[in-house]
Structure formats: C-alpha cells, structure tokens
Amino acid sequence: MGKKTKVALAIAAASAAAWAGSKAISKPQKRESKEALQFERPIIIAQYGGAALAPEHSSLAFEQASDHGVDGFAVSVRLTKDEEIIAFHDATVDRTTNGTGYVKDLTLEELKQLNIGYHFESIDGIRPYEEDAVAVVTLRELFEKYPNKLFIVSIQDSPDTYEGSLMPSKLWRLIEELDIQYQIIVTSPYSEQIDRFNLYAQNRIALGAGESDVKKAMTAFTSQFGHLYNPKVDLFVVPLKAGVFNYDSPRFVKFLADLNVPTMYSDIDDLMTMNRLIRQGAMGIITNRPDIAALVNETIEV
C-alpha cells in the first residue's frame, strides 16, 4: 500500500470517527412551537395581497384575497421619510407607481398621492387602474383591518441604512401596541434584521428564515453533519429552486419538520404545483393567485 493511499485512509478514518462521535453526543434542539404557526391544515397566504389579481400591496388586492378566503398575507415593508411603516416591496416607487424616487425620501402623505396601480397589468393584459387613485397602505392599517389574518412581514430595508436601523424597533413597537404577537411572523432577506428584531421580541414572535439561514440549513442538509444543525428561526419560506439548490425536496421538508420548523413555498401560482407541495409536507403556499389557491383544500386530501 502506497504512502498516499495510507494517508487517504487515515483521513477517511478520522472523518468517520469525528462523524460517529458527533452523532453520539449531538442532540439537535427542536424549535419551540409558536402560536402563529399552529394550523390543523395547509394554509394559503396571498403574496402582497395577490399581486396577479390587483395592484400589489393595495387595499384592492388585500380585499380580493380576503374574499377568496386566504389565511393571511405576505407583506414587504419599508420605512418612509417621516418614519411610517408602509406595505411596499421596492426601494423605489418607479416600478409600480406613476412617480419616481426612493421610498425613504418621500413622506407618507407624498406616497399616498401616487397611484400604485399605474403599471399593474391584469391577467388579460390590460391596465385597469392606470387612471385610478390606488394609494399605498400602512402596515398599521392592514393590521387593524384584518385582525384575524396571519401576516408574514418581510423587512426590506437593509440593516446598514438609516431606515433599516430603525425598522426592527418600530415594527416591534407596532406589534406590541396592537397586541397581535400571535398572528405575526417576521422575516427579511437580511438575517441580521431578523436578529435585530428578535432583540426586542425576545422569541415572542415567530421568525422566518433569512437568506443566510436558508443557505446554512441547505448546507447542513446536504452534508454528513445535518445532525449538528440547530435552527434559530421558526419558518422557512423558500422558492422551488434558487441557484443549484432545489428546495422542494420532500427530504428537505422532513429535515426541517423534524426540528419543528415548517416550510412554505413562495410564488406558487398553479394548482398542480400547490397540491404537490402540500402532499410533500409543506405547511402552506404563498401565491399571487388566491383565486386558484382557494381550490387547494377542495382538490387534495390532507
């Protein structure tokens, strides 16, 4: 046996011993159950209120989605110049409104003057709200109007900006004031924002995974050391695929479920895929088509 072969075998043996040792002493900690995630059936969440049916984040969208019987809403939030929290995804108003500029540079009153339905195009290819006055809504308005809905609130402002530095505390104070901890899940693309928010919430609010949290979980899942993974969030909201990773693996869903962390899938707009994901163990679906999603519980046995 050559020297290189002996070294390779020694490394392999050491790795196996380390793996076996870690399996013997490691006891992954399941997440404590949060009230906001207690459902007896798969749930349907309208993305931005149902962005395929009405202008995203508009009162029209939320009202239509509510009429279709959704369980809740996925809402992106940003901070205005006068430090109001609004339901809005982009950093600028250019894509969705008849105005231009950054949300952070405009007051709530100025934003209310814009038409957020200006660029909306229906499924039929028409722009029905181009001449209407479809105004932005605040997160407070949504919370107060829909007291029985689940909200997945995503902080979009970066943690290294002024508005991003304020958002976690302002969001927590609003939730605390309205006493709605039981119906809120807070997430963000920035895992740092989730950590900052939790400094105020102290694990009283369900937390969604940020981008780095998702990567860590997938890395653990695909390695030999998944038993060492301990999640610090309560829910994973993921696409079907991102880059080289396929998140719709039933084994990945089970990997998280064994840690008491459910999975939901975003931007799912066809009934066949919705049903498949539910059968594979997803807690629910986030969709731009709440009209289609309303059929899920009628077409699948769960």
Buried (B, 14 or more C-beta within 10 A) or exposed (E): EEEEEEEEEEEEEEEEEEBEEEEEEEEEEEBEEBEBBEEEEBBBBBBBBBBBBBBBBBBBBBBBBBEBEBBBBBBBBBBBBEBBBBBBBBBBBEEBBBBEBBBBEBEBEBBBBBBBBBBBEEEEEEEBBBEBEBBBBBBBBBBEEBEEBBBBBBBBBBBEEEBBBBBBEBBBEBBBEBEBBEBBBBBBBBBBBBBBBBEBBEEBBBBBBBEEBBBBBBEBBEEEBBBBBEBBBBBBBBBBEEEEBEBBBBEBBBBBBEBBBBBBBBBBBEBEBBBBBBEBBBBBBBBBBBBBBBBBBEEBEE
